[in-house]
Amino acid sequence: MQTNFTPEQLADPGIAEANKILRACVHCGFCTATCPTYQVLGDELDSPRGRIYLIKDMLENDRPADAQTVKHIDRCLSCLACMTTCPSGVHYMHLIDHARAHVERTYKRPLMDWLLRFMLAKIVPYPGRFRLAMGAAKLARPFARLLPDPRLRAMIAMAPAAIPPVSRNDDAQTFPAMGARKYRVALQTGCAQKALNTDINDATIRLLRRLGCEVVIPRNLGCCGALSHHMGREGESHAQAARNIRAYLSEGDLDAVIINTSGCGTTVKDYGHMFRLDPLAEDAARVAGLACDVSEFLLRIGLPAQAPQGLRVAYHAACSLQHGQQVKTAPKDLLKAAGFEVVEPADSHLCCGSAGTYNLLQPEISAQLQARKVATLEAKAPQIIAAGNIGCMIQIGAGTGIPVVHTVELLDWATGGPKPQALVNMP
């Protein structure tokens, strides 16, 4: 793609990078074949190629974002299926991140839109606040149909029937390995995950300890910054990320930073890029290099093979794992080694519609993607659905009666841990 940035514009590192990404695009349109929003809406401007044109025009002309451009950028899931498909290596993730930051700086959103985004940024990354908000949402549920804004109704619907008690395993501490210590790892405990489902971290800790890992929960650990980052709130996201970088490095030598929420993993692995122009650059790159999804690490160290379980598991590949991190086979290989029969739905590359806060801010589009994903999963007649991201689990679980559990819960169960709570009443 030809670009026409001025030398003065290219002196800005962000614009220089955007220019490089834009020029890599050859207009081939392969991305439209795998873009969920283009499939649902059928609008070229709701495809990666269309959004690239809008971003190019906005940045080249150095103009504030307008309502039309914001609408189509906001509709992007950041599922990154386009990056997996692109034959030219266009780094769409960094381009859309830059565009969102530009929108946040230059566009004055309608009041309700601004308030909802502000509320999400100030509540979801903080487990205590999020728990209180979910409690309030449960109380408001009988009146949800009276609310005029579908986004508010979606937020109320998200609250689970039962909010789990706080797990003390998420507190800063060190869990010794069972038997001889082979590895020393830190665990990213997540933020929303600690409020929505405490079983995931509990299962991760048990499994890692059985495999000879000393598991560290660092002090001062908080949100990885992903949620604010994807809303263009760079100041907040970088502050949250910097706090975590310092928290990890304060723990001394680590073999890995384990992440069991793939949405967080994509962001943590990108810390080196996020802080490339910052004094924290070297430390950020170090943490990014240590970061790995729990399935990557388990495949690396080896999981003992188990006898067949006689259970059919449909594996849902979270976009942030398969596209954002290019981790595609590890979870399936581990589940098979643990004795499960693993099946995959049709169009497994397509997003379920969760995408961080997308299901709350774009509920109509999200609902269509949810229905499509649930239908393809149920078509495989599984007894269990497994996924590696809490957002996907909540999204899919709201649309099906089939139990949805984290991959690591099944691996923990198969190797001596307790049966996942979601499966306790399963026949």
LINJO-V336568 format. One record per run of one state. SS is the DSSP state (a for helix, b for strand, c for the rest). FROM is the first residue (numbers start at 0). LEN is the number of residues. If there is no record, write none. Layout:
ss->[SS:SS]
from->[FROM:FROM]
len->[LEN:LEN]
//
This chain:
ss->[c:a:c:a:c:a:c:a:c:a:c:a:c:a:c:a:c:a:c:a:c:a:c:a:c:a:c:b:c:b:c:a:c:a:c:b:c:a:c:a:c:b:c:a:c:a:c:a:b:a:c:b:c:a:c:a:c:b:c:a:c:a:c:b:c:a:c:b:a:c:a:c]
from->[0:6:10:12:24:29:33:35:41:43:46:47:60:66:74:80:85:91:106:110:123:126:146:149:158:167:170:172:175:182:188:191:196:198:210:212:217:225:230:233:249:255:259:261:268:270:274:280:290:293:301:311:315:318:322:329:337:340:344:357:361:362:378:383:387:389:397:402:406:414:420:423]
len->[6:4:2:12:5:4:2:6:2:3:1:13:6:8:6:5:6:15:4:13:3:20:3:9:9:3:2:3:7:6:3:5:2:12:2:5:8:5:3:16:6:4:2:7:2:4:6:10:3:8:10:4:3:4:7:8:3:4:13:4:1:16:5:4:2:8:5:4:8:6:3:4]
//
